[in-house]
Amino acid sequence: MSATEQLARFVVDHRLSAVPPHIIERAKLSILDAIGCAVSGYFFSEKECAPILDLIKEVGGNPEATIFLAGYKTSAAMAALANGAMVHSVDFDDTHVPSIAHLSASLVPTVFALGEKVKATGAEILEAYVAGFEVGAKVGKCMMPSHYRFFHPTATFGSLASVAAASKLLKLSDKKTEQALGLGADLAAGLRYCIDKGDSSKALHPGFAALRAIVLALLVAKGADGPEGILEYPTGFCNALCAEPRINEIVQGLGREYELAYNTFKAWPTILLSHAPIQALAEALREHGIDTAEIERVKVWVRLTAEGQGKNYDPQTVLAARLSIPFCLALVPLEGKVSLEQFTQEKLKDPKLREFMRKIEIYEDPSLNSRYPDTLAAVVEIDLGTKGTICREVAYPKGSVKNPMDREEVVSKFMQQCSGAGLDLNSARQVASYILELETQEGIDGVVHLLHHAAISAGKN
């Protein structure tokens, strides 16, 4: 049986009752974290989200599923597009480090929109989310690192994850699920340009992954066919999008060793490669009482990912600033924190930030890849001129697999995002409680209603 066939069989046979409790917990926290990021996207990323919402209002659609916070309904596919863009637009969403993919950004919009359309229970939605995550993550980690040279994994692996989840919710057969996966792989797209430049395509990637997943699964359910064995085909997904795919490893541990265990949460709304440097610099400044004026240069060594990753010294958009290690690091000594409200168009022009960015030098160190294969480690060296240098290494920044956020911390992050957006906090607490008991819920209508009510209280609707 081929890898594609085995993945399809896994999706069909997968049952929530067989999933270990700690993986179910991780799944629910991942869903909650994604919804919190959607809140931030809706309120703080108008440039990326407003055009989509305006277009959906213009074209309409059968009222099948709800757009987060906006509260109005459209087709499941269009709702998934909007919600996926919201989740990923602030770059604060969870990351499966082995594949460097933000899988929840497309998965949560997929299972919520399609789940609302087919009136799935909370347990069915959670079951589909877990199955989809495992498919996207298993394939993704076996195609890295060379896939990342050209492609945005959140888009490509997110497409596979989302179409697997959609197939699960529609209860497709083994063969139809394999064909839906084939179509999802065939139409998967998303280049790395967005990571370097910070344009709107980055937020659109998971949105369109979710939209495609729902459309493709529905087409197969109606009788369309699709490619079979697409992952291992000589000119198929893995061989076309990766220099040396490890196809034989894709199904290793499938259904036993869950990739959700390696899903991480972000402590800062910035590119993940910046997190270890942010923590290292902040800890060094705090522990040594360093005066910002004393800093002559900051050298940073990061893990080798893709050429030029995070090295944008002239970000022109707010999203580009979130993806710029120099910009993110400059905030640490000059403003003492790195938070959502600091990323504004006005802040991009701050001469003090721009001046400090020029003091930062970034280098790739491949030895960090071999020493810390499960994390994006970094080394920071602060040059204080005649006072010498201070060096700090951080292997596992907050939120990573060996320095994880627990339930309380993930809920706290969600509540802080809701508070920062001015949402009704009582409604926000109810959303968190609802998600943390998702497997017992009759559906997700309660969540979308509460989110809309919370947004109204903030004066957004």
C-alpha positions as CSV (number, residue, x, y, z in Angstrom):
1,M,0.0,0.0,0.0
2,S,1.4,3.4,-1.0
3,A,2.0,6.3,1.4
4,T,-0.9,8.2,-0.1
5,E,-3.2,5.2,0.3
6,Q,-2.1,4.7,3.9
7,L,-2.7,8.3,4.7
8,A,-6.2,8.1,3.2
9,R,-6.9,4.9,5.2
10,F,-5.7,6.6,8.4
11,V,-8.0,9.6,7.8
12,V,-11.0,7.3,7.3
13,D,-10.2,4.9,10.2
14,H,-9.0,7.6,12.7
15,R,-11.1,7.8,15.8
16,L,-10.9,10.4,18.5
17,S,-11.3,7.7,21.1
18,A,-7.9,6.3,20.1
19,V,-6.0,9.6,20.5
20,P,-4.0,10.0,23.8
21,P,-5.4,12.6,26.2
22,H,-2.3,14.8,26.0
23,I,-2.7,15.0,22.2
24,I,-6.4,15.9,22.5
25,E,-5.4,18.6,24.9
26,R,-2.7,19.9,22.5
27,A,-5.3,19.9,19.7
28,K,-7.8,22.0,21.7
29,L,-5.2,24.4,22.8
30,S,-4.0,24.8,19.2
31,I,-7.6,25.5,18.1
32,L,-8.0,28.1,20.8
33,D,-4.7,29.7,19.9
34,A,-5.7,30.0,16.3
35,I,-9.0,31.7,17.2
36,G,-7.1,34.1,19.4
37,C,-4.9,34.9,16.4
38,A,-8.0,35.4,14.3
39,V,-9.1,38.0,16.8
40,S,-5.8,39.9,16.5
41,G,-6.0,39.6,12.7
42,Y,-9.5,40.9,12.5
43,F,-8.6,44.0,14.6
44,F,-5.0,44.7,13.8
45,S,-4.5,43.5,10.2
46,E,-7.0,45.5,8.2
47,K,-4.7,45.7,5.2
48,E,-4.7,41.9,4.8
49,C,-8.2,41.2,5.9
50,A,-10.5,44.1,4.9
51,P,-10.2,43.4,1.1
52,I,-11.3,39.8,1.6
53,L,-14.3,40.8,3.8
54,D,-15.3,43.5,1.4
55,L,-15.2,41.0,-1.5
56,I,-17.2,38.4,0.3
57,K,-19.9,41.0,1.1
58,E,-19.9,41.9,-2.6
59,V,-20.2,38.4,-4.0
60,G,-22.3,37.0,-1.3
61,G,-22.8,33.2,-1.0
62,N,-25.2,30.6,0.5
63,P,-25.3,31.2,4.3
64,E,-23.5,28.0,5.3
65,A,-20.8,29.2,7.7
66,T,-19.8,32.2,9.8
67,I,-16.9,34.6,9.3
68,F,-15.2,34.9,12.7
69,L,-16.1,38.0,14.6
70,A,-17.9,39.7,11.7
71,G,-20.8,37.3,12.4
72,Y,-22.3,37.1,8.9
73,K,-22.6,33.9,6.9
74,T,-21.4,33.0,3.5
75,S,-20.5,29.8,1.7
76,A,-18.3,27.5,3.7
77,A,-15.4,27.9,1.3
78,M,-15.5,31.7,1.4
79,A,-15.8,31.7,5.2
80,A,-12.7,29.5,5.4
81,L,-10.8,31.9,3.1
82,A,-11.6,34.8,5.3
83,N,-10.9,33.1,8.6
84,G,-7.7,31.5,7.4
85,A,-6.3,34.9,6.4
86,M,-7.3,36.4,9.8
87,V,-5.5,33.6,11.7
88,H,-2.2,34.0,9.9
89,S,-2.1,37.7,9.2
90,V,-0.4,38.7,12.5
91,D,2.1,35.8,12.4
92,F,1.3,34.9,16.0
93,D,-0.1,31.4,15.2
94,D,1.2,28.0,16.2
95,T,4.0,26.3,14.3
96,H,4.8,22.6,13.7
97,V,8.6,23.0,13.8
98,P,9.7,19.9,11.9
99,S,7.8,21.2,8.8
100,I,8.0,24.9,9.7
101,A,4.3,25.1,8.9
102,H,1.4,27.0,10.6
103,L,-1.1,24.2,10.0
104,S,-3.8,25.5,12.3
105,A,-4.2,28.6,10.2
106,S,-5.9,26.6,7.4
107,L,-7.1,23.6,9.5
108,V,-9.2,25.5,12.0
109,P,-11.0,27.6,9.3
110,T,-11.6,24.4,7.4
111,V,-13.1,22.3,10.2
112,F,-15.1,25.2,11.6
113,A,-16.6,26.3,8.2
114,L,-17.3,22.9,6.9
115,G,-18.3,21.6,10.3
116,E,-20.9,24.4,10.5
117,K,-22.2,23.5,7.0
118,V,-22.6,19.8,7.8
119,K,-23.6,20.4,11.4
120,A,-20.8,18.3,12.8
121,T,-20.4,17.7,16.5
122,G,-17.5,19.2,18.5
123,A,-16.0,15.7,18.7
124,E,-16.2,15.3,14.9
125,I,-14.6,18.7,14.4
126,L,-11.8,17.8,16.8
127,E,-11.4,14.4,15.2
128,A,-11.0,15.9,11.7
129,Y,-8.6,18.5,13.0
130,V,-6.3,15.9,14.5
131,A,-6.4,13.7,11.4
132,G,-5.7,16.6,9.1
133,F,-2.8,17.8,11.3
134,E,-1.1,14.5,11.2
135,V,-1.4,14.2,7.4
136,G,0.1,17.7,6.8
137,A,2.8,17.3,9.4
138,K,3.9,13.8,8.4
139,V,4.3,14.8,4.8
140,G,5.8,18.1,5.7
141,K,8.6,17.0,7.9
142,C,9.7,14.5,5.3
143,M,10.1,17.2,2.7
144,M,12.2,19.6,4.7
145,P,14.5,21.4,4.5
146,S,14.8,21.6,0.7
147,H,11.1,22.3,0.2
148,Y,11.6,25.6,2.1
149,R,14.0,26.9,-0.5
150,F,11.1,28.0,-2.7
151,F,7.8,27.1,-1.0
152,H,5.8,28.4,2.0
153,P,5.0,25.2,4.0
154,T,1.9,26.8,5.6
155,A,0.4,26.9,2.1
156,T,1.6,23.6,0.7
157,F,1.4,21.3,3.7
158,G,-1.6,23.2,4.9
159,S,-3.4,22.3,1.7
160,L,-2.9,18.6,2.4
161,A,-3.8,18.9,6.1
162,S,-7.0,20.8,5.3
163,V,-8.3,18.5,2.5
164,A,-7.7,15.5,4.8
165,A,-9.8,17.2,7.5
166,A,-12.5,18.1,5.0
167,S,-12.6,14.6,3.7
168,K,-13.0,13.3,7.3
169,L,-15.9,15.6,8.0
170,L,-17.6,14.6,4.8
171,K,-17.0,10.9,5.6
172,L,-15.5,10.1,2.3
173,S,-14.3,6.5,1.5
174,D,-10.7,5.5,1.4
175,K,-10.5,5.9,-2.4
176,K,-12.3,9.2,-2.4
177,T,-10.1,10.5,0.4
178,E,-7.0,9.5,-1.6
179,Q,-8.4,11.3,-4.6
180,A,-9.2,14.4,-2.6
181,L,-5.7,14.4,-1.2
182,G,-4.4,14.0,-4.8
183,L,-6.4,17.1,-5.9
184,G,-5.2,19.0,-2.8
185,A,-1.6,18.1,-3.6
186,D,-2.0,18.9,-7.3
187,L,-3.4,22.4,-6.5
188,A,-1.2,23.2,-3.5
189,A,0.6,26.5,-4.0
190,G,2.5,29.2,-2.1
191,L,6.0,30.7,-2.6
192,R,8.4,32.0,-0.1
193,Y,8.4,35.5,-1.5
194,C,5.8,36.6,1.1
195,I,8.2,35.7,4.0
196,D,10.9,37.9,2.5
197,K,8.7,40.8,1.6
198,G,5.7,40.7,3.9
199,D,2.9,41.2,1.4
200,S,-0.7,40.0,1.6
201,S,-0.1,36.6,-0.1
202,K,1.2,35.3,3.2
203,A,-2.2,35.6,4.9
204,L,-3.9,34.4,1.7
205,H,-1.9,31.2,1.7
206,P,-3.8,29.4,4.5
207,G,-7.0,31.0,3.5
208,F,-6.9,29.6,0.0
209,A,-5.6,26.2,1.4
210,A,-8.8,26.1,3.5
211,L,-11.0,27.3,0.6
212,R,-9.5,24.7,-1.8
213,A,-9.8,21.9,0.7
214,I,-13.5,22.4,1.1
215,V,-14.2,22.9,-2.6
216,L,-12.1,19.8,-3.5
217,A,-13.6,17.5,-0.9
218,L,-17.1,18.6,-1.9
219,L,-16.3,18.0,-5.6
220,V,-15.1,14.5,-4.8
221,A,-18.1,13.8,-2.7
222,K,-20.3,14.7,-5.7
223,G,-18.4,12.3,-8.0
224,A,-15.3,14.1,-9.3
225,D,-12.2,12.0,-9.3
226,G,-8.6,12.9,-8.7
227,P,-5.0,11.6,-8.8
228,E,-4.2,8.5,-6.9
229,G,-0.7,7.9,-5.4
230,I,0.2,11.5,-5.9
231,L,2.7,11.8,-3.1
232,E,5.1,9.1,-4.3
233,Y,4.4,9.5,-8.0
234,P,7.7,10.1,-9.9
235,T,6.5,13.6,-10.9
236,G,4.1,14.0,-8.0
237,F,3.9,16.2,-5.0
238,C,7.0,15.1,-3.0
239,N,9.4,14.7,-5.9
240,A,8.3,17.9,-7.6
241,L,8.5,20.1,-4.5
242,C,11.5,18.6,-2.7
243,A,15.0,17.8,-3.8
244,E,15.3,14.7,-1.6
245,P,11.9,13.6,-0.2
246,R,12.0,10.9,2.4
247,I,8.8,9.3,1.1
248,N,9.4,6.0,2.9
249,E,9.3,7.9,6.3
250,I,5.9,9.6,5.8
251,V,3.8,6.9,7.4
252,Q,6.3,6.0,10.2
253,G,4.5,6.0,13.5
254,L,1.2,7.1,11.8
255,G,-1.5,6.9,14.4
256,R,1.0,6.1,17.2
257,E,3.5,9.0,17.2
258,Y,1.5,12.1,16.9
259,E,3.0,15.2,15.3
260,L,0.7,17.4,17.3
261,A,3.2,16.7,20.2
262,Y,5.6,18.9,18.3
263,N,3.2,21.8,17.7
264,T,4.5,24.9,19.4
265,F,2.9,28.2,20.4
266,K,4.4,31.7,19.8
267,A,5.2,34.0,22.7
268,W,5.8,36.9,20.4
269,P,3.9,38.0,17.2
270,T,6.9,37.7,15.0
271,I,8.7,35.3,12.7
272,L,9.6,32.1,14.7
273,L,13.3,32.5,13.8
274,S,13.4,35.7,15.8
275,H,12.1,34.1,19.0
276,A,15.3,32.7,20.4
277,P,17.2,35.9,19.6
278,I,14.5,38.0,21.2
279,Q,14.6,35.9,24.4
280,A,18.4,35.8,24.4
281,L,18.8,39.6,24.0
282,A,16.0,40.4,26.6
283,E,17.6,38.0,29.2
284,A,21.1,39.4,28.7
285,L,19.9,43.0,29.0
286,R,17.9,42.2,32.1
287,E,20.5,40.1,33.9
288,H,23.5,42.5,33.2
289,G,21.6,45.8,33.5
290,I,22.9,46.9,30.1
291,D,22.3,50.5,29.0
292,T,21.1,50.7,25.4
293,A,23.5,53.5,24.7
294,E,26.4,51.2,25.5
295,I,25.5,48.7,22.8
296,E,27.8,49.1,19.7
297,R,26.8,46.0,17.9
298,V,24.6,42.9,18.2
299,K,25.7,39.7,16.4
300,V,23.1,37.0,16.0
301,W,23.6,33.4,14.8
302,V,20.5,31.6,13.8
303,R,19.7,28.2,12.5
304,L,20.1,27.7,8.7
305,T,16.6,27.6,7.2
306,A,16.4,29.4,3.9
307,E,18.7,32.0,2.4
308,G,17.9,35.5,3.6
309,Q,15.3,34.3,6.1
310,G,14.5,37.2,8.5
311,K,17.1,39.5,7.2
312,N,14.9,42.3,5.9
313,Y,16.6,45.6,7.1
314,D,14.1,47.8,5.3
315,P,10.6,46.5,6.0
316,Q,8.0,48.5,4.2
317,T,4.8,46.9,5.6
318,V,3.7,46.0,9.1
319,L,3.8,42.3,8.2
320,A,7.3,42.7,6.8
321,A,8.4,44.2,10.2
322,R,7.0,41.1,12.0
323,L,9.1,39.0,9.6
324,S,12.3,41.1,10.1
325,I,14.7,39.9,12.8
326,P,16.5,43.3,13.0
327,F,13.2,45.2,13.5
328,C,12.0,42.7,16.1
329,L,15.3,42.8,18.0
330,A,15.5,46.6,18.0
331,L,12.2,46.7,19.9
332,V,13.8,44.8,22.8
333,P,16.3,47.4,24.1
334,L,14.4,50.5,22.8
335,E,10.9,49.7,24.0
336,G,11.4,46.8,26.4
337,K,8.9,44.5,24.8
338,V,7.7,42.9,21.6
339,S,3.9,43.0,21.3
340,L,1.2,43.4,18.7
341,E,0.6,47.1,19.3
342,Q,4.2,48.0,18.4
343,F,3.8,46.9,14.8
344,T,2.3,49.9,13.1
345,Q,3.0,51.9,9.9
346,E,4.2,54.8,12.0
347,K,6.6,52.7,14.0
348,L,8.2,51.5,10.7
349,K,9.5,55.1,10.3
350,D,10.9,55.5,13.8
351,P,14.5,56.8,13.3
352,K,15.7,55.3,16.5
353,L,14.5,51.8,15.6
354,R,16.0,52.2,12.1
355,E,19.4,53.3,13.6
356,F,19.5,50.4,16.0
357,M,18.6,47.9,13.3
358,R,21.9,48.9,11.5
359,K,23.8,47.6,14.6
360,I,22.4,44.1,14.2
361,E,24.3,41.5,12.2
362,I,22.7,38.2,11.3
363,Y,24.6,35.0,10.4
364,E,23.5,31.4,9.7
365,D,25.1,28.7,11.8
366,P,24.4,25.1,10.4
367,S,25.8,23.6,13.6
368,L,22.7,24.8,15.4
369,N,20.7,22.6,13.0
370,S,22.6,19.5,14.1
371,R,22.9,20.4,17.8
372,Y,19.2,21.3,18.1
373,P,17.2,19.6,15.4
374,D,13.9,20.1,17.1
375,T,14.0,23.8,17.6
376,L,15.1,27.2,16.1
377,A,18.0,28.0,18.4
378,A,20.1,31.1,18.3
379,V,23.2,32.7,19.8
380,V,23.4,36.5,20.5
381,E,26.6,38.4,21.2
382,I,26.3,42.0,22.5
383,D,29.4,44.2,21.8
384,L,29.8,46.8,24.5
385,G,32.9,48.3,23.1
386,T,35.6,48.8,25.8
387,K,33.4,47.0,28.3
388,G,33.7,43.8,26.4
389,T,31.1,41.4,25.0
390,I,28.2,39.4,26.4
391,C,27.1,36.1,24.8
392,R,23.9,34.3,25.3
393,E,22.5,31.1,23.7
394,V,18.9,30.2,23.7
395,A,18.0,26.8,22.3
396,Y,14.4,26.5,23.4
397,P,12.6,29.9,23.5
398,K,9.2,30.1,25.3
399,G,6.6,28.1,23.6
400,S,9.0,25.5,22.0
401,V,8.8,21.8,22.6
402,K,11.1,21.8,25.6
403,N,10.0,25.1,27.0
404,P,6.3,24.8,26.3
405,M,3.3,26.9,27.1
406,D,0.9,25.1,29.4
407,R,-2.9,25.4,29.3
408,E,-2.9,28.4,31.6
409,E,-0.4,30.2,29.5
410,V,-2.2,29.5,26.2
411,V,-5.5,30.6,27.7
412,S,-3.8,33.8,29.1
413,K,-2.4,34.5,25.6
414,F,-5.9,34.2,24.1
415,M,-7.4,36.4,26.8
416,Q,-4.7,39.1,26.2
417,Q,-5.4,39.1,22.5
418,C,-9.1,39.5,23.2
419,S,-8.4,42.3,25.7
420,G,-6.0,44.1,23.4
421,A,-8.8,44.1,20.7
422,G,-11.3,45.5,23.2
423,L,-13.5,42.4,23.2
424,D,-16.0,41.6,25.9
425,L,-13.9,39.4,28.2
426,N,-16.8,37.5,29.7
427,S,-17.7,36.3,26.1
428,A,-14.0,35.6,25.5
429,R,-13.8,33.4,28.7
430,Q,-16.8,31.5,27.5
431,V,-15.2,30.9,24.1
432,A,-12.1,29.5,25.9
433,S,-14.2,27.2,28.0
434,Y,-16.2,26.1,25.0
435,I,-13.1,25.1,23.0
436,L,-11.4,23.4,26.0
437,E,-14.5,21.1,26.2
438,L,-15.0,20.8,22.4
439,E,-15.4,17.1,22.4
440,T,-18.5,17.4,24.5
441,Q,-20.2,20.1,22.4
442,E,-23.1,19.5,20.0
443,G,-21.4,21.8,17.4
444,I,-19.6,25.1,17.1
445,D,-22.5,27.5,16.8
446,G,-21.9,28.7,20.3
447,V,-18.3,29.7,19.5
448,V,-19.2,31.8,16.5
449,H,-22.1,33.4,18.3
450,L,-19.9,34.3,21.2
451,L,-17.1,35.7,19.0
452,H,-19.6,37.9,17.2
453,H,-21.1,39.2,20.5
454,A,-17.6,39.9,21.7
455,A,-16.8,41.9,18.6
456,I,-20.0,43.9,18.9
457,S,-18.9,45.0,22.3
458,A,-15.6,46.3,20.9
459,G,-17.6,48.5,18.4
460,K,-16.2,46.6,15.4
461,N,-19.6,45.5,14.0
